[in-house]
Every structure is written in C-alpha cells, then in structure tokens.
Amino acid sequence: MKDIFINKEQVELFKILKFEGIASSGAEAKDLIASGLVLVNGAIEKQKRKKMIAGDTIELNGEIFRLKLDTTL
C-alpha cells in the first residue's frame, strides 16, 4: 500500500489520479473512473468528482493507495 499525502480536507478523486501520476491526464482519470476500474474504500466508484478525505483508499490495477493529510504544509 502506498501513501498519498493531501494538503486539504477534501480532494476530488480524478484530481488525485492525475496529480499523483496514476493517470496521465485528467481525461484518462475520468475514463478510468467511468469504466468502473477504480475502487474507493473497496467499492467501485463512478463519481469522477467524488470528494476524497484522509483515510480513504483508492485501488486501481491491484495497487492500493491510502490518503493521508499532510499537516506540515
């Protein structure tokens, strides 16, 4: 499991995929989500703009990412 640090309380799912390099672009991130390939907290998520918070997990292609709040910023 890999940690992803976020610097605010809520971040949209597609933005995390894009900015962390999990998807190569925002359009690709949205396509992955719409195709049902992204799991949030173990369930398929189809909301591109799903608000993600610290403690949530994202799974794609067998890789799991856990969101953590970066309190140093």
Phi and psi restraints in degrees (range 20) as a CNS / XPLOR table:
assign (resid 1 and name C) (resid 2 and name N)
       (resid 2 and name CA) (resid 2 and name C) 1.0 -105.5 20.0 2
assign (resid 2 and name N) (resid 2 and name CA)
       (resid 2 and name C) (resid 3 and name N) 1.0 143.7 20.0 2
assign (resid 2 and name C) (resid 3 and name N)
       (resid 3 and name CA) (resid 3 and name C) 1.0 -92.8 20.0 2
assign (resid 3 and name N) (resid 3 and name CA)
       (resid 3 and name C) (resid 4 and name N) 1.0 138.9 20.0 2
assign (resid 3 and name C) (resid 4 and name N)
       (resid 4 and name CA) (resid 4 and name C) 1.0 -118.6 20.0 2
assign (resid 4 and name N) (resid 4 and name CA)
       (resid 4 and name C) (resid 5 and name N) 1.0 124.3 20.0 2
assign (resid 4 and name C) (resid 5 and name N)
       (resid 5 and name CA) (resid 5 and name C) 1.0 -95.9 20.0 2
assign (resid 5 and name N) (resid 5 and name CA)
       (resid 5 and name C) (resid 6 and name N) 1.0 128.9 20.0 2
assign (resid 5 and name C) (resid 6 and name N)
       (resid 6 and name CA) (resid 6 and name C) 1.0 -113.0 20.0 2
assign (resid 6 and name N) (resid 6 and name CA)
       (resid 6 and name C) (resid 7 and name N) 1.0 151.1 20.0 2
assign (resid 6 and name C) (resid 7 and name N)
       (resid 7 and name CA) (resid 7 and name C) 1.0 -108.7 20.0 2
assign (resid 7 and name N) (resid 7 and name CA)
       (resid 7 and name C) (resid 8 and name N) 1.0 10.0 20.0 2
assign (resid 7 and name C) (resid 8 and name N)
       (resid 8 and name CA) (resid 8 and name C) 1.0 -144.0 20.0 2
assign (resid 8 and name N) (resid 8 and name CA)
       (resid 8 and name C) (resid 9 and name N) 1.0 166.6 20.0 2
assign (resid 8 and name C) (resid 9 and name N)
       (resid 9 and name CA) (resid 9 and name C) 1.0 -61.0 20.0 2
assign (resid 9 and name N) (resid 9 and name CA)
       (resid 9 and name C) (resid 10 and name N) 1.0 -41.9 20.0 2
assign (resid 9 and name C) (resid 10 and name N)
       (resid 10 and name CA) (resid 10 and name C) 1.0 -131.2 20.0 2
assign (resid 10 and name N) (resid 10 and name CA)
       (resid 10 and name C) (resid 11 and name N) 1.0 136.2 20.0 2
assign (resid 10 and name C) (resid 11 and name N)
       (resid 11 and name CA) (resid 11 and name C) 1.0 -135.3 20.0 2
assign (resid 11 and name N) (resid 11 and name CA)
       (resid 11 and name C) (resid 12 and name N) 1.0 139.1 20.0 2
assign (resid 11 and name C) (resid 12 and name N)
       (resid 12 and name CA) (resid 12 and name C) 1.0 -70.2 20.0 2
assign (resid 12 and name N) (resid 12 and name CA)
       (resid 12 and name C) (resid 13 and name N) 1.0 140.7 20.0 2
assign (resid 12 and name C) (resid 13 and name N)
       (resid 13 and name CA) (resid 13 and name C) 1.0 -53.3 20.0 2
assign (resid 13 and name N) (resid 13 and name CA)
       (resid 13 and name C) (resid 14 and name N) 1.0 -50.2 20.0 2
assign (resid 13 and name C) (resid 14 and name N)
       (resid 14 and name CA) (resid 14 and name C) 1.0 -62.6 20.0 2
assign (resid 14 and name N) (resid 14 and name CA)
       (resid 14 and name C) (resid 15 and name N) 1.0 -31.8 20.0 2
assign (resid 14 and name C) (resid 15 and name N)
       (resid 15 and name CA) (resid 15 and name C) 1.0 -68.4 20.0 2
assign (resid 15 and name N) (resid 15 and name CA)
       (resid 15 and name C) (resid 16 and name N) 1.0 -37.3 20.0 2
assign (resid 15 and name C) (resid 16 and name N)
       (resid 16 and name CA) (resid 16 and name C) 1.0 -63.2 20.0 2
assign (resid 16 and name N) (resid 16 and name CA)
       (resid 16 and name C) (resid 17 and name N) 1.0 -46.5 20.0 2
assign (resid 16 and name C) (resid 17 and name N)
       (resid 17 and name CA) (resid 17 and name C) 1.0 -59.9 20.0 2
assign (resid 17 and name N) (resid 17 and name CA)
       (resid 17 and name C) (resid 18 and name N) 1.0 -40.8 20.0 2
assign (resid 17 and name C) (resid 18 and name N)
       (resid 18 and name CA) (resid 18 and name C) 1.0 -71.0 20.0 2
assign (resid 18 and name N) (resid 18 and name CA)
       (resid 18 and name C) (resid 19 and name N) 1.0 -53.8 20.0 2
assign (resid 18 and name C) (resid 19 and name N)
       (resid 19 and name CA) (resid 19 and name C) 1.0 -72.2 20.0 2
assign (resid 19 and name N) (resid 19 and name CA)
       (resid 19 and name C) (resid 20 and name N) 1.0 -22.6 20.0 2
assign (resid 19 and name C) (resid 20 and name N)
       (resid 20 and name CA) (resid 20 and name C) 1.0 -88.2 20.0 2
assign (resid 20 and name N) (resid 20 and name CA)
       (resid 20 and name C) (resid 21 and name N) 1.0 -1.4 20.0 2
assign (resid 20 and name C) (resid 21 and name N)
       (resid 21 and name CA) (resid 21 and name C) 1.0 77.5 20.0 2
assign (resid 21 and name N) (resid 21 and name CA)
       (resid 21 and name C) (resid 22 and name N) 1.0 11.7 20.0 2
assign (resid 21 and name C) (resid 22 and name N)
       (resid 22 and name CA) (resid 22 and name C) 1.0 -70.5 20.0 2
assign (resid 22 and name N) (resid 22 and name CA)
       (resid 22 and name C) (resid 23 and name N) 1.0 -35.8 20.0 2
assign (resid 22 and name C) (resid 23 and name N)
       (resid 23 and name CA) (resid 23 and name C) 1.0 -118.3 20.0 2
assign (resid 23 and name N) (resid 23 and name CA)
       (resid 23 and name C) (resid 24 and name N) 1.0 148.8 20.0 2
assign (resid 23 and name C) (resid 24 and name N)
       (resid 24 and name CA) (resid 24 and name C) 1.0 -77.7 20.0 2
assign (resid 24 and name N) (resid 24 and name CA)
       (resid 24 and name C) (resid 25 and name N) 1.0 -16.2 20.0 2
assign (resid 24 and name C) (resid 25 and name N)
       (resid 25 and name CA) (resid 25 and name C) 1.0 -156.5 20.0 2
assign (resid 25 and name N) (resid 25 and name CA)
       (resid 25 and name C) (resid 26 and name N) 1.0 168.7 20.0 2
assign (resid 25 and name C) (resid 26 and name N)
       (resid 26 and name CA) (resid 26 and name C) 1.0 -63.4 20.0 2
assign (resid 26 and name N) (resid 26 and name CA)
       (resid 26 and name C) (resid 27 and name N) 1.0 -38.3 20.0 2
assign (resid 26 and name C) (resid 27 and name N)
       (resid 27 and name CA) (resid 27 and name C) 1.0 -64.0 20.0 2
assign (resid 27 and name N) (resid 27 and name CA)
       (resid 27 and name C) (resid 28 and name N) 1.0 -42.3 20.0 2
assign (resid 27 and name C) (resid 28 and name N)
       (resid 28 and name CA) (resid 28 and name C) 1.0 -65.0 20.0 2
assign (resid 28 and name N) (resid 28 and name CA)
       (resid 28 and name C) (resid 29 and name N) 1.0 -40.9 20.0 2
assign (resid 28 and name C) (resid 29 and name N)
       (resid 29 and name CA) (resid 29 and name C) 1.0 -59.6 20.0 2
assign (resid 29 and name N) (resid 29 and name CA)
       (resid 29 and name C) (resid 30 and name N) 1.0 -45.4 20.0 2
assign (resid 29 and name C) (resid 30 and name N)
       (resid 30 and name CA) (resid 30 and name C) 1.0 -63.9 20.0 2
assign (resid 30 and name N) (resid 30 and name CA)
       (resid 30 and name C) (resid 31 and name N) 1.0 -38.6 20.0 2
assign (resid 30 and name C) (resid 31 and name N)
       (resid 31 and name CA) (resid 31 and name C) 1.0 -64.9 20.0 2
assign (resid 31 and name N) (resid 31 and name CA)
       (resid 31 and name C) (resid 32 and name N) 1.0 -43.0 20.0 2
assign (resid 31 and name C) (resid 32 and name N)
       (resid 32 and name CA) (resid 32 and name C) 1.0 -60.1 20.0 2
assign (resid 32 and name N) (resid 32 and name CA)
       (resid 32 and name C) (resid 33 and name N) 1.0 -42.7 20.0 2
assign (resid 32 and name C) (resid 33 and name N)
       (resid 33 and name CA) (resid 33 and name C) 1.0 -67.1 20.0 2
assign (resid 33 and name N) (resid 33 and name CA)
       (resid 33 and name C) (resid 34 and name N) 1.0 -48.3 20.0 2
assign (resid 33 and name C) (resid 34 and name N)
       (resid 34 and name CA) (resid 34 and name C) 1.0 -61.4 20.0 2
assign (resid 34 and name N) (resid 34 and name CA)
       (resid 34 and name C) (resid 35 and name N) 1.0 -30.0 20.0 2
assign (resid 34 and name C) (resid 35 and name N)
       (resid 35 and name CA) (resid 35 and name C) 1.0 -79.3 20.0 2
assign (resid 35 and name N) (resid 35 and name CA)
       (resid 35 and name C) (resid 36 and name N) 1.0 -4.5 20.0 2
assign (resid 35 and name C) (resid 36 and name N)
       (resid 36 and name CA) (resid 36 and name C) 1.0 78.8 20.0 2
assign (resid 36 and name N) (resid 36 and name CA)
       (resid 36 and name C) (resid 37 and name N) 1.0 20.4 20.0 2
assign (resid 36 and name C) (resid 37 and name N)
       (resid 37 and name CA) (resid 37 and name C) 1.0 -89.9 20.0 2
assign (resid 37 and name N) (resid 37 and name CA)
       (resid 37 and name C) (resid 38 and name N) 1.0 -9.8 20.0 2
assign (resid 37 and name C) (resid 38 and name N)
       (resid 38 and name CA) (resid 38 and name C) 1.0 -106.0 20.0 2
assign (resid 38 and name N) (resid 38 and name CA)
       (resid 38 and name C) (resid 39 and name N) 1.0 128.6 20.0 2
assign (resid 38 and name C) (resid 39 and name N)
       (resid 39 and name CA) (resid 39 and name C) 1.0 -108.2 20.0 2
assign (resid 39 and name N) (resid 39 and name CA)
       (resid 39 and name C) (resid 40 and name N) 1.0 136.5 20.0 2
assign (resid 39 and name C) (resid 40 and name N)
       (resid 40 and name CA) (resid 40 and name C) 1.0 -117.6 20.0 2
assign (resid 40 and name N) (resid 40 and name CA)
       (resid 40 and name C) (resid 41 and name N) 1.0 122.0 20.0 2
assign (resid 40 and name C) (resid 41 and name N)
       (resid 41 and name CA) (resid 41 and name C) 1.0 53.2 20.0 2
assign (resid 41 and name N) (resid 41 and name CA)
       (resid 41 and name C) (resid 42 and name N) 1.0 37.3 20.0 2
assign (resid 41 and name C) (resid 42 and name N)
       (resid 42 and name CA) (resid 42 and name C) 1.0 87.2 20.0 2
assign (resid 42 and name N) (resid 42 and name CA)
       (resid 42 and name C) (resid 43 and name N) 1.0 -1.7 20.0 2
assign (resid 42 and name C) (resid 43 and name N)
       (resid 43 and name CA) (resid 43 and name C) 1.0 -122.0 20.0 2
assign (resid 43 and name N) (resid 43 and name CA)
       (resid 43 and name C) (resid 44 and name N) 1.0 146.3 20.0 2
assign (resid 43 and name C) (resid 44 and name N)
       (resid 44 and name CA) (resid 44 and name C) 1.0 -60.0 20.0 2
assign (resid 44 and name N) (resid 44 and name CA)
       (resid 44 and name C) (resid 45 and name N) 1.0 132.9 20.0 2
assign (resid 44 and name C) (resid 45 and name N)
       (resid 45 and name CA) (resid 45 and name C) 1.0 -119.5 20.0 2
assign (resid 45 and name N) (resid 45 and name CA)
       (resid 45 and name C) (resid 46 and name N) 1.0 126.0 20.0 2
assign (resid 45 and name C) (resid 46 and name N)
       (resid 46 and name CA) (resid 46 and name C) 1.0 -113.4 20.0 2
assign (resid 46 and name N) (resid 46 and name CA)
       (resid 46 and name C) (resid 47 and name N) 1.0 1.7 20.0 2
assign (resid 46 and name C) (resid 47 and name N)
       (resid 47 and name CA) (resid 47 and name C) 1.0 -85.1 20.0 2
assign (resid 47 and name N) (resid 47 and name CA)
       (resid 47 and name C) (resid 48 and name N) 1.0 112.5 20.0 2
assign (resid 47 and name C) (resid 48 and name N)
       (resid 48 and name CA) (resid 48 and name C) 1.0 -64.4 20.0 2
assign (resid 48 and name N) (resid 48 and name CA)
       (resid 48 and name C) (resid 49 and name N) 1.0 -35.7 20.0 2
assign (resid 48 and name C) (resid 49 and name N)
       (resid 49 and name CA) (resid 49 and name C) 1.0 -100.6 20.0 2
assign (resid 49 and name N) (resid 49 and name CA)
       (resid 49 and name C) (resid 50 and name N) 1.0 24.2 20.0 2
assign (resid 49 and name C) (resid 50 and name N)
       (resid 50 and name CA) (resid 50 and name C) 1.0 -53.7 20.0 2
assign (resid 50 and name N) (resid 50 and name CA)
       (resid 50 and name C) (resid 51 and name N) 1.0 128.5 20.0 2
assign (resid 50 and name C) (resid 51 and name N)
       (resid 51 and name CA) (resid 51 and name C) 1.0 -77.8 20.0 2
assign (resid 51 and name N) (resid 51 and name CA)
       (resid 51 and name C) (resid 52 and name N) 1.0 118.9 20.0 2
assign (resid 51 and name C) (resid 52 and name N)
       (resid 52 and name CA) (resid 52 and name C) 1.0 -101.8 20.0 2
assign (resid 52 and name N) (resid 52 and name CA)
       (resid 52 and name C) (resid 53 and name N) 1.0 143.0 20.0 2
assign (resid 52 and name C) (resid 53 and name N)
       (resid 53 and name CA) (resid 53 and name C) 1.0 -129.6 20.0 2
assign (resid 53 and name N) (resid 53 and name CA)
       (resid 53 and name C) (resid 54 and name N) 1.0 165.8 20.0 2
assign (resid 53 and name C) (resid 54 and name N)
       (resid 54 and name CA) (resid 54 and name C) 1.0 -55.8 20.0 2
assign (resid 54 and name N) (resid 54 and name CA)
       (resid 54 and name C) (resid 55 and name N) 1.0 136.8 20.0 2
assign (resid 54 and name C) (resid 55 and name N)
       (resid 55 and name CA) (resid 55 and name C) 1.0 101.2 20.0 2
assign (resid 55 and name N) (resid 55 and name CA)
       (resid 55 and name C) (resid 56 and name N) 1.0 -21.7 20.0 2
assign (resid 55 and name C) (resid 56 and name N)
       (resid 56 and name CA) (resid 56 and name C) 1.0 -69.9 20.0 2
assign (resid 56 and name N) (resid 56 and name CA)
       (resid 56 and name C) (resid 57 and name N) 1.0 154.9 20.0 2
assign (resid 56 and name C) (resid 57 and name N)
       (resid 57 and name CA) (resid 57 and name C) 1.0 -121.0 20.0 2
assign (resid 57 and name N) (resid 57 and name CA)
       (resid 57 and name C) (resid 58 and name N) 1.0 148.7 20.0 2
assign (resid 57 and name C) (resid 58 and name N)
       (resid 58 and name CA) (resid 58 and name C) 1.0 -122.7 20.0 2
assign (resid 58 and name N) (resid 58 and name CA)
       (resid 58 and name C) (resid 59 and name N) 1.0 134.7 20.0 2
assign (resid 58 and name C) (resid 59 and name N)
       (resid 59 and name CA) (resid 59 and name C) 1.0 -126.8 20.0 2
assign (resid 59 and name N) (resid 59 and name CA)
       (resid 59 and name C) (resid 60 and name N) 1.0 133.1 20.0 2
assign (resid 59 and name C) (resid 60 and name N)
       (resid 60 and name CA) (resid 60 and name C) 1.0 -149.0 20.0 2
assign (resid 60 and name N) (resid 60 and name CA)
       (resid 60 and name C) (resid 61 and name N) 1.0 128.1 20.0 2
assign (resid 60 and name C) (resid 61 and name N)
       (resid 61 and name CA) (resid 61 and name C) 1.0 52.6 20.0 2
assign (resid 61 and name N) (resid 61 and name CA)
       (resid 61 and name C) (resid 62 and name N) 1.0 39.1 20.0 2
assign (resid 61 and name C) (resid 62 and name N)
       (resid 62 and name CA) (resid 62 and name C) 1.0 81.0 20.0 2
assign (resid 62 and name N) (resid 62 and name CA)
       (resid 62 and name C) (resid 63 and name N) 1.0 -5.2 20.0 2
assign (resid 62 and name C) (resid 63 and name N)
       (resid 63 and name CA) (resid 63 and name C) 1.0 -95.1 20.0 2
assign (resid 63 and name N) (resid 63 and name CA)
       (resid 63 and name C) (resid 64 and name N) 1.0 136.7 20.0 2
assign (resid 63 and name C) (resid 64 and name N)
       (resid 64 and name CA) (resid 64 and name C) 1.0 -115.5 20.0 2
assign (resid 64 and name N) (resid 64 and name CA)
       (resid 64 and name C) (resid 65 and name N) 1.0 134.5 20.0 2
assign (resid 64 and name C) (resid 65 and name N)
       (resid 65 and name CA) (resid 65 and name C) 1.0 -122.8 20.0 2
assign (resid 65 and name N) (resid 65 and name CA)
       (resid 65 and name C) (resid 66 and name N) 1.0 135.3 20.0 2
assign (resid 65 and name C) (resid 66 and name N)
       (resid 66 and name CA) (resid 66 and name C) 1.0 -112.5 20.0 2
assign (resid 66 and name N) (resid 66 and name CA)
       (resid 66 and name C) (resid 67 and name N) 1.0 132.5 20.0 2
assign (resid 66 and name C) (resid 67 and name N)
       (resid 67 and name CA) (resid 67 and name C) 1.0 -85.7 20.0 2
assign (resid 67 and name N) (resid 67 and name CA)
       (resid 67 and name C) (resid 68 and name N) 1.0 134.7 20.0 2
assign (resid 67 and name C) (resid 68 and name N)
       (resid 68 and name CA) (resid 68 and name C) 1.0 -131.7 20.0 2
assign (resid 68 and name N) (resid 68 and name CA)
       (resid 68 and name C) (resid 69 and name N) 1.0 143.2 20.0 2
assign (resid 68 and name C) (resid 69 and name N)
       (resid 69 and name CA) (resid 69 and name C) 1.0 -80.5 20.0 2
assign (resid 69 and name N) (resid 69 and name CA)
       (resid 69 and name C) (resid 70 and name N) 1.0 126.5 20.0 2
assign (resid 69 and name C) (resid 70 and name N)
       (resid 70 and name CA) (resid 70 and name C) 1.0 -87.9 20.0 2
assign (resid 70 and name N) (resid 70 and name CA)
       (resid 70 and name C) (resid 71 and name N) 1.0 105.1 20.0 2
assign (resid 70 and name C) (resid 71 and name N)
       (resid 71 and name CA) (resid 71 and name C) 1.0 -87.4 20.0 2
assign (resid 71 and name N) (resid 71 and name CA)
       (resid 71 and name C) (resid 72 and name N) 1.0 1.5 20.0 2
assign (resid 71 and name C) (resid 72 and name N)
       (resid 72 and name CA) (resid 72 and name C) 1.0 -86.6 20.0 2
assign (resid 72 and name N) (resid 72 and name CA)
       (resid 72 and name C) (resid 73 and name N) 1.0 -11.0 20.0 2
